[in-house]
């Protein structure tokens, strides 16, 4: 699924439209930072463990924990 399509529909629902450009700009910055951090963490994990397997398992565990935590997020109230 396209992330932009999801964020274009979700951000206004959660935050309203008054400051949507600022919110989307911050979200884009976070995505760029995360994209740059991933290869660095994989490289450091490979250096530390001698293999990519432990760092990939750790990353998978974090991803599953975040996915499970999303079940606890309350639906937004109307932002208008």
Buried (B, 14 or more C-beta within 10 A) or exposed (E): EEEEEEBEEEBBEEBBEEEBEEBBEEEEEEEEEEEEEEEEEBEEBBEEEEEEEEBEEEBEEEEEEEEEEEEEEEEEEEEE
